[in-house]
Structure formats: C-alpha cells, structure tokens
Amino acid sequence: MKRWAGPLAVLLCTAAATHVATLHFTPAVIMDRAMDALDARGVALHAFTTPQRVTPQTQSVVRSSPDLYYALCRYDLGDPAARLTVRMGDWPDYQSLAFFDARTDNFATLRGTGRKVAVRLLPPGSAPEQGAIVSPTGRGVILIRRLAPTPARFAAAAEAGKADACQLERVSR
C-alpha cells in the first residue's frame, strides 16, 4: 500500500488543481464567448440595443421569458478615465437594470418600477463616488428587463426604451 501513496497523492493534488482551475477560468471563458456572440448579433458597445420579442424562433438564451422586454448594452471600461452613464427610462410595471461583469457575476441590480433610474458605472479600481457603481472587471453587459407580456405592452416597452442610454464618457485626469 505504501508504494501507491505517492502516486495517489499526486493524482489527488492534480485533480484538485484541475478542479480549482476549471472553477476559476470557466466563467471568464463563458462571458468572453457571450460577448463575442452579442457582438456578432449586433449588440452595440456603449449603447442599448433594441431587442426582438422572445419567441421559440428568436430565443438564443436558455430560459428567456417571452413576457419580458430585454435591452442589452455591452461595455468596455479598459481605459481608467472611462465612465459609463446609464439611464433607464420610466416604466409603470416591473423593470430592472442588471450589471454583469466579465466573469458572469451579477454585481448590481437596480429596480425602477414606476420611475427613471440613472447611474454612473466606473472602471475597476476607481474610488467610489456617490450614486456610482464600480465595475469589478473592465468589460461586461448591462441588461434592462421590462414586464411586457403582450405585443401591445412590448411595443409600449420599446417606446419607453427610447429613453434608455448607455453612454461612454472620458474624464480628464
């Protein structure tokens, strides 16, 4: 049994290291592929992209809800002087503004039912500012969801979406 102790320990250490590496790197790989797929689908960088209504034919994300209006904005805050101003227009029903980093983590969600929401998104390592959110990574995705269960409500949500903004600014240092 003693002659197998060394190889068994090496096997266990290798399996543990592989497991930790997989857990560490997989989210970034998934989000990188998602960002490339969003770019290929025409989702703009630093601007909200008007969505299509979710149907079985248009559904590219598993379990998207056909009762929701989705608008996406990809962002890249690789420049430390970059700031993103994000506005979500007024909507009388449920709506939310969700921020996802480059590791797929949802690091902030703001609800805006019945009101407008405005926030600044700062690059990683920025000093916190009043009313601003610091992104944990330089790249990510911002998602607006609005309850719009019928074609008429979806059209109304798309109209409300005209007040949404995702604008890059650079501050001088």
N, C-alpha and C positions, 0 to 999 in steps of 0.2 A: 504493500500500500504506500510505503514511503517514497518509492520511485515514481509514483503518479502525483505526488503532492505538488512538485514544482510545475509540471505541465498543466495540472488542473488550476493552480493559482494564476498562471499566465493566461489560460483560457478565460477564467472569470474576470481578470483585470481587463483583458481585451474586449470581452462582451460588455462590461460596464462602461468602458471608454467609448465604444461604438454607440451604446445607448445614449450617453450624455451628449456626444457629438450630434447624433440624429436629432435629439430634442432641441439642441441649441441652433442648428443650422436650418432645419426644415421650415420654420415659419418665414425666415427671410427668403428662402428659395420660392416658397409658395407665393409670397407677396410680389416678388420680382416677376414671376410668371404672370400674376394677375395684372400688374402694372403694364406689362407688355401687351397682354390681351386687351386691356382697356384702351391703350394707345391704338392698337390695330382696329378696334371698334369705333374709333373717332372720339373717345372721351378726352376732352381738351385738358391741357396743362394750365392751371391757374384760371379756370373758368368752369362754371357749371354746364354740363351737357344735358340738354332736354331729352328725357327718356321716351321710349316707346312703352305702351301699355303692356304689362306682362301677360302673355298667353302661352299655351304649351309650345307654340311655334317660335316665340321670341325668347323664351326662358333659357338663359345661358348660365344662370346662377342657381344652384340647387336650392329649392325651397323659397324662392322669392314669392312674395304674396301678390296675387292678382288684385288685391284690394288696396294696394299702396302705389303711390306715385313715387318714383325714385329719381333723384338727380345726383350726379357724381361730379366731383372735381378732383383731379389728380394734382398733387403739389410737390414741389421740389424746393426745399429751403437750404440747399447746399451752400449758398452764399450767406455768411454770418450777418450781412447787412440786409438780408431779405426779410420781409414781413408780409403776411397774408391777411388781408381784411376780408372777413367772411360775413355775409349778411343773408339771413333767411327771411323772406317776406311774410306778411301777415296771412294766417290761415285759420278759419274758425274751428276746425276739427283738430284731431291729433296731428302733430308734426314734430319731428326731432331732427337735430343736427348732430351727426356722429363723426368722430375723428378716429381714423385707423392709421397706425404707424407702419413702418416698413417691415415689422415683424408680425403683422396682422393683429396686434393688440388694439382694442378699442380703449383709447386713453382718455376720452372725454365724450360725453353725450349731453346735449342741452335740449330740453323740451321747450317748445314755443307755441303751444296751443293757444290760439286767440291773440297772438302778439308777434311782433317782429323781434328778431334776435340779431345782434351784431357782436362780433368778437374778433380780436386780432390773434393770429397764430404766429408764434415766434420760433426761430430755429433752435435746435438743441444747444444747451449751454447758455442760453440767454438769461439775463436777470429777469425775474418775474416782474410783470407790470400789472397795475390794477386793471381788471377786466380782460386780461390776455391769458392765453393758454400757451405753454411751452411744449413744443413737439419733442418727444423723446428721440426721434430719428429725423433725418433730413428730408426723407420722402414719405409719402403716404397718400391716403384717399380720404376725402370728406364726402359724406353721404347725407342727403336730405330725404326724409321719408314723410309723406303726407297721406292721410287716410283718404282714399278716393275709390270707393267700391263700385261705382257705376261709370259708364262712359261720360255722362254729363259731369260728374264730380271730378273725373280725371281731366277733362277739358278745363274745368274751373281751377284745378290744381296747377295745370300747365300755365294758365293765365297768371296765377299767383306766383309761379316760378319766375316770371319775368322780373320780379323784384329781388331775386336771389343774386348774390355776387360773390365771387371768389377772385380777388384781385391782388396781384403781387406788387409790392412797393419795395423800394430800396431806401434805407436811411443812411445819411452820411455820418461818418464816424469822426 
